[in-house]
Amino acid sequence: MEKEGEMQPVYLITGGAGNLACQLTFPLAARGIRCVLLDVAAEPVAPVAEGCQYVRGDVTNAEDMKTVFRDYEPRVVVHFASLLSAASEADRPAAWELNANGAFALLEMALAHRVDRFFFPSSLAAYGGALPDLISDHQVQWPDGMYGVTKTTVERLGVYYARRHGLDFRGLRLPIVVSRYAHLGAASSYASRAFMETAQSGKFVFQVRPESRPALIYTRDVIDAVVLLLEAPAAKLRQCVYNIQALSPTAEELAAAIRTHYPDASLTFQTDERIADLIDSWPRRFDDSAARKDWNWKSTYDLAAMAADFATTLATA
Ligand SMILES: NC(=O)c1ccc[n+]([C@@H]2O[C@H](COP(=O)([O-])OP(=O)(O)OC[C@H]3O[C@@H](n4cnc5c(N)ncnc54)[C@H](O)[C@@H]3O)[C@@H](O)[C@H]2O)c1
């Protein structure tokens, strides 16, 4: 592999073909950062910024990882590669291998190469059991699903590497991301699918309950949050992993916001108890006061702003 632009700082983004990775390349490239996108997929799911390097590779393959570190010498690792919730439940060994063992190997590699920073996206699924309406950063984490178990595991590993070995590990527990590039197989993609199917066919059937209201976040807010946290001075950060809050509409309120842009659409409910129970077991609202205080987090997209932006994006796609 050829080395180019050696003066630019290099960020290695695993899961580099995915939803969040592709979108993150734009603000990073605008800051003069060179993104190396590593993924097992043949190609990215979405456009990426000019100047990115796409590398086909597997996080769980030690040779692939050695090669990418040797060839690109990344200063920052953004570790997005993961099986998501449904896939993790369907194949527990594969989930543990990628989400837990893969992260462990990458943390070791990051430490050996003395990277400046390691970013990890945890999830609202890192919480489970009986939960209060408002989740603080100090809420005990007893995840119910395999995906959440692996997310909590990596949070703990990251804090270990930070405290014991001085690795600058930073993480966010993300609410459900609403995005036109969302993995549509996931139960949690209902909000994204509601927009996309309504725009495409004029109808959508929600499988959650009208009153279901897990914490959501618009994809543009996620990207802003990742960049803000990556850029925050280490001295300002009082913890490694932060909860962030954006919006918590009921599915009925979400349907109403979508209808504002598609007045003739049919948005109805046929609750699937299994899916609804899973969604309703996740946090509804996060107390994100630490994120606001330490690195100036503030959500820009409320429900109306998200609906307007999503509808405009789909209309111009
Ligand atoms: N989208 C959400 O709602 C949400 C919420 C909370 C946390 N997260 C986390 O954010 C991260 C990114 O999510 P996303 O929405 O972009 O998911 P995504 O599914 O679009 O991207 C994940 C990528 O990882 C890749 N991948 C799978 N196995 C790999 C391997 N062995 N080696 C390298 N790459 C591999 C996939 O091909 C895919 O492109 C994930 O860690 C996810 O758990 C997402």
The ligand as a Gaussian input file, in Angstrom:
#p B3LYP/6-31G(d) Opt

LIG

0 1
 N      -26.943000       2.970000      14.341000
 C      -27.334000       2.994000      15.617000
 O      -28.520000       3.154000      15.956000
 C      -26.298000       2.870000      16.712000
 C      -26.656000       3.150000      18.031000
 C      -25.702000       2.987000      19.032000
 C      -24.421000       2.561000      18.706000
 N      -24.111000       2.295000      17.407000
 C      -22.777000       1.800000      17.111000
 O      -22.144000       2.647000      16.161000
 C      -21.283000       1.863000      15.312000
 C      -21.595000       2.138000      13.861000
 O      -22.954000       1.856000      13.617000
 P      -23.567000       1.956000      12.153000
 O      -24.981000       2.367000      12.307000
 O      -22.658000       2.743000      11.285000
 O      -23.536000       0.409000      11.771000
 P      -23.281000      -0.280000      10.343000
 O      -23.827000      -1.664000      10.451000
 O      -23.772000       0.605000       9.245000
 O      -21.683000      -0.344000      10.259000
 C      -20.932000      -1.376000      10.844000
 C      -19.889000      -1.802000       9.827000
 O      -19.036000      -2.761000      10.425000
 C      -18.608000      -3.616000       9.375000
 N      -18.027000      -4.865000       9.875000
 C      -18.689000      -5.979000      10.287000
 N      -17.806000      -6.917000      10.633000
 C      -16.566000      -6.400000      10.452000
 C      -15.253000      -6.905000      10.640000
 N      -15.052000      -8.153000      11.120000
 N      -14.207000      -6.101000      10.340000
 C      -14.412000      -4.848000       9.854000
 N      -15.634000      -4.323000       9.650000
 C      -16.703000      -5.097000       9.952000
 C      -19.869000      -3.839000       8.550000
 O      -19.560000      -4.329000       7.245000
 C      -20.481000      -2.446000       8.556000
 O      -20.095000      -1.719000       7.411000
 C      -21.481000       0.411000      15.732000
 O      -20.445000       0.057000      16.635000
 C      -22.801000       0.432000      16.456000
 O      -22.887000      -0.596000      17.409000
 C      -25.007000       2.458000      16.405000

